[in-house]
């Protein structure tokens, strides 16, 4: 399935149905009077987060969505039916923005969440509403109100517990493939990963979702390389695993490049808990490994996990560190139960 995390769509709710002009015409009713029914309300446009979707690819092939017009009113005081609604089904984690792509309308973070994007127009009154003591046979009715129309942006931000960041070829996809059932593309050239990937990792009877994004390079926040647009997919994570390749001549410098990009991007990424790992250590001898680990430790301010997704060295240690941070974050997010002694 192709991956698409941003789409622009046009939506329009339905117009209200027109009211009816009608009079009772039964043979044996002398003064029948008006009996025109009201028009039905136009259909609404909704957005709903559903399970089983992880891309917005459907909105590449259809960008216009219109709800149905309400049914017109009829004689015998019959009100028209409401127009059919339209529901945009989106993955969990989708944010919806105004046409300027900056003003947030809603953020759908749970399965089943719904939000009305455009309300249908009200139906018009039939002529029965205009009967007065001086006008007992009104011959006018209201038209239905028009629906709303707007252009919106759908932007998907994957929901994961932990995110992988690093320079291209830092071993992120290899790590994801080693610890989950995901099968990302792996090759020995930069920018092998072009789209974010998700996998479920397990360690010590704990499970968490791991997100891999394309590699960053210096100047990514200015659009260099693939840019930093995919950083949105790790905004919702609780912890970051920062991988620095052992093949870098200066791991400390490589670490600072990514930290600079995270700070330039903002949105709280630089403040997230971070676990630093020196990856691909199986390619070094003992002396080189020690020197590059020391360089990374000086830059990061913490001892890095020595990691090799190929041989399995350090993989469990990295997973346990991630699981511990995620567990602590989940505990902190749980509401504190009130003391029953203070309840009335």
N, C-alpha and C positions, 0 to 999 in steps of 0.2 A: 504494500500500500504506500502511495506517495505521501510525503509529509508536507503539510502546509500549516503555518502557525499564524497567518494574518490574511484577512480577506475583507474587502469592501463590498457592502451590499446596500441595495435600495429597498426600502419597505414602505408599504402604504396600507393603512387600515381601510376598512370598507365604509362607504357612505351609508348614511341612514336612509331607510325607505321613505317614500312620500306618503303623507296622509291621504285618505280617500274622501271624495265628495260623493255622498250617497244619501238616499232618502228611502224610508220604509214605504213599500208600495203594496202591502197586503190589501186584498179587496175589501175586507170588512173592518179595517182600521181607519177611522175617519181622519184623525190627525196623526199621521205616522211620524213626521219629524225626521231630523237628520240622524243617520246611523253610520256615518263613515268612520272606519277604524283607523288606528294610528299605524304609522310605518314601523317596521322592525329596525332594531339597532344594527349598525354595521359591524362586521367581524373585527376582532382585535388581532394584533400581531404580538406574539409571545416569544420569549427565548427560554429554553429549558435545558438544563444540564442533564445528560443521560449517561448511563454506563455503557462501556464497550466502544467508545470513540476516543481516539487520541490524535486526531488530525482534523483540520478544517477543509480537507480536499474537496468535499461536496460543494463548497461555495466557490470553487473555481469554475464550475460548470453551470451554476445558476446563481445569478446575482440580484434578481428582481423577485420580490415576494409581495403579493397583493391579497388582502383578505376580501371576502365576498361582500357585496352590497346587501343591506337589509331588504327584505321583501316588502313591497308596498302594502299599505292598508287596504282593506276591502269592505264592502257593505256588510250590513248586519253586525256592525261593531266588531269586526274581525281584525285583530292586530296582526301585522305581518311578522313573519318569523325572523329571528336574528340571523345575520349573515354568518357564514362559517369562518372560524378563526384560522389563522396560520401560525404554526409553531416552528421556530428555528431550533432544531436539535443540535446542541453543541457539546463538545467534551467538557468534563469537569476541569475547572481551572481557566475557563474562558472569561476574558474581560471584554466588555462592550463599551466603545467610545463613540463620542459624537463625530461629526464629519471632520473636525479639526484634528482628530486622532490624539487629542490631549485631554479632553473633558471626559472623565469616567462616568458612565451611566450606571453600570452594575458590574459586579464581580461574582460569578457563579462558581462556588467552591465545593458544593456538595451535590450528590446525585439527587435529582428531583426538584432542585431549586428552580423557580420560575420567576420571570419578570416581564411585565407588560411594557413593550417598547412603544406601541402606538395604539391608542384607544379608538374604537369605531365610533362613527358619528351617530348621534341620537336620531331616532325616527321622527318624522313630522307628525303633527296632530291632525286627526281627521276633522271633518266639519262638525262633528258632534260637540267638540270643545268650544265652538264659537256661537253656540245657541244662547241667546239672551231673551229677555222679555220683549224687547223691541225688534229683535231679529231672530225669528223662530225658524227661518229656513236659510241658514247661511250657505253660501255657495263658494266657500273658499276653504283650503286646507294648506297646511305647511309642507314645504318640501323637506326632505331629510337633510341633516347637517353633513357637510363633507368630512371625510376621514382625515387622519393625519398622515403626512408623508415626511420621510427623513432618510438621509444617508448615514450609515453607521459603519464603524470598523469593528470587526471581530478579531481579538488578539488572544491567542492561546499561550498560557504560561503553565507548563507541566507541573503537576504536584508531585514532588518527591521528597523523601526525608533527607537525603544526602546528595551532594552534587560534586562532580569531578571537574576540576579546572587545571589548566596548565598550557604550556606552549604546544604547538603542533608536534606530533611524534614523541610526546612525553609518556606514552603508554597507557592513556586513558581507556581507549577502546579495548586494548588487550586485558586490562584489569577488569573492565565490565564483563567481557566474555568469560573470564576465568572464575568470577564469583557469582554470576547469574546465568540464566538460560538464554540471555540475549545473544544475538549473533551479528554484531556490528562488522562493518568492513574494516579489515586490518591490512595495512601495506606499509612499505618503508619509504613513503614520500609524504611531504606535508599536506595538510588539509585532506586527509583520507576521509575523515568524518565531515559530512556536509550538513547533516541534520541531527538534532538531538535524539538520543536513544534512552530507553528506560529498561531497567531490569530489577528483579526482586532478589536481594541477597539474604542469606540465612547464616546465622552464627549463634551457637549456644541457645538453640530453640527460639531465637528472636529473628524477626523478619523486618526488613525495611526496603524502601524503594530507592534505587540509585539512578541518578540522571547523568548522562554523559553529553557534553556539548562540544561543538567544533573548537579547535585550538585557537587561542588568542595570540597575537603578536603585538609588538610595540606599536602604538598608534591606532589600536583597534577601535578606541572610542571616537576616532576621527574618520573611521571607515576604512582603515588600512586592512588588507587581507579580506577576510569574510566580515570584518567589523565585529561589533559587540551586541548585535541584535539578539543573539541567542542567549545572552546572559540573563534575559528575562526568565528563562526556564529554570534557573537555579535561585531565583528571588525567593521562592517559597520554601526552600530547603532549610533544615535546622542546623546543618553543619556542612562544611566544604572539605573535601579531600584534595589538597594541592599537590599534584605530582610534578616533580622536577626530574628530568632525565639525567641519569648518571653519565650520559655521553656528552653532556654540556661541559665545555671547557671551564666555565665559571658558573656553577649552580646557584651561587648567591645572587649574581646578576640576573639570571633567568627568573629566580623567585621574585626579585624586586620589580621586574617588568610586569609580571602578572598582577602583583599587588597594586602597582600604579594604575593598571587598567581597571581593576575592581574599584579603586577609590574614585577614578574619573567617571565611572559609570554611575556610582551612587546607589540609591535605593536600598541602603543598608547592607550591601554585600560585604563591604570591607569590615563591618562590625560582627559578622557571623563567626561563630567558633570555627577554627581551622585546624586541621591535622595535616602536617607536612610530611611528605614521603619522598625519599630518593628512589626513583624507580629504575628498572633495568640494571640493577646492580650485578646481575649475573655476567655482564659484559666487562667487568673490571676485576683486576687483581686486588689483593688485600690492601696494599699501600695506596693505590689510587682511590679505592673505595673510602678509606679513612680520610684522605685529604679532601675529597669532594663532600663527604658528609660533614666535615668540619666547616667547610665554606658555607654550606647551606645552613648549618646551625647558627653561625654568626649572623647571617642575614635574617633568618626567621625568628631567632630568639628562642628556639626550642629544638630539642634533639629530634631529627627526622627519623621516621620509620624507614628502615632499609628494606626495599621491596623489589621483588621480581615476580611478576604474574606468570612468567613462563615456568620457573622452577617451583613456585609456590612459597618462596622465602618471604616472610614478613606479611603474607596475605592475611592470615588469621589475626595477627596483631593489629593490622589496619582496620579490619572489619570489627574487631572488638572495641577499638577506640571509637569508631563511628557509632556503633550500637550504644556505647555508654553515653556519648554526647546526645544522641537522639532520645535515649531514655530519660536523661536529665531534663531535656527540653520539654518532653511530653509531660513529665511530672510538674514542671513549673507552669505549664499551660492549664493544668486542671484547676478548676475553681476550688477555693478553700471552703470546706463544709462549715456552716455556721455552728457555733456552740449551742446545743439545745437548751442549756441552762438559761440562756438569755432570750429564749423565745417565749412569747406570750401565749 
